């Protein structure tokens, strides 16, 4: 599965995802670092990737056709807490389930939406 991580996702998460065999695109250190959210969204869709981010603004795309959105929203985020919530979600859903699925992981709860345009 192809995964696109926003620049706010810890490097330990990128490393573990790669070790688990995922094809991970990390925007950090590229010419695209710092691009607008809309440009980032288009890039993610063109690459046909699951997007992992802490930016709740991407929830506006939940009813569009997409390859999956995972948003981590914690009250006091740390690299370790973000990492743990990402890995928990990745283990919970299969590659097929991610298509059209948006998951928001919070401190104690998880919300999920299925795109009407899957």
N, C-alpha and C positions, 0 to 999 in steps of 0.2 A: 504494500500500500504506500502511496506517496503522501507525505506529510509536509506541510509548509508551516514553519514555526516563525511567529512574529519575534521581533527583537527583544521582547520582554520575557521570553521563555528561557529558563536557565540552561546553561551549557551542559550541566549534568543530565538534563532531560534529553537534549539532542544526542549526547553520547549514548545513553541507554537505549533510545529508540533505534539508533544505528546498529548497536550491538544486537538488538532483537530482530534485525533484518529489514527494517523499514527504510524506504528511500526518503531521506529527510533533506528538505531544502531550508537552509537557514539564511535569512536575509542579512544578518550581521556581517559587516566587513565587505559587502558588495556595493556596487554603484547604486543599488536600489534602496539601501538603508535610508530610512527617513522619508520615503515616498508617502504620498497621501493615502488615506485608507481606501479610497475608491480605486486608485492605481494598484494598490496591494491586492484588493479584492479581484480585480481583473486578472492580475498575474496568477493568483491562486486558482482561479477558474480556468485560465488558459492551460495551466499545468495539470489540471484535474486532481487537485490535492485536498486532503482534509486540512483545514486551517486550525491551528492551535494558537490562542492569544489570551491576553488578559483585558483586551479592549472590548467593553460591552457594546460599543457602537456597531460591531459586526452583527449584532442580533437583528438589526433591521433587514438583513438578507435572509432571515429564516424561512420565509415563504417562497423564496426563489429556488430555481434549480441549482443545486450545489452538491459538492462531494463530501460535505460534513463540516461542521463548525463546533469547536470545543472552546468554550470561554471559561477561564478560571477567574472567579470573583471572590476574593478573600478580604476580610476586614483588616487583617494585619499580615499581608503576604510576605513570605520569606522565600528564598530560592528552594529550600527543602519542602515547604508546604505546597508551593506551586508544583514542584516535581512530583510529590506524592499524589496530588489530585489528578495530574495529567496521567500518570501511570495507572491509577485506579480506573480511569475512564477508558484508556486504551485496552486494558485487560477485560473490561466489561462488555465491550461491543466488538463484533467481528467487522472485517473490512466491508462486507456486504451491508451491514446495518448502518454504517456511517453515511452512506449516500442519502442525502436529503434530511439527515438528522442534525439537530443542533442541541448540544448539551451545555448547560451552565452549571459548573461545579462551584458551590459556595462552601462555607465552613462546615455546616452541618447538613445541608440538603443539596439535592441535585434536581434540576429541572430539565425536561427534555421536550422538544417539539419536532414534529415530523412535517416536512415541507409538503404542501398540497400538490406540488409539481414534481414529485419524485420521478 
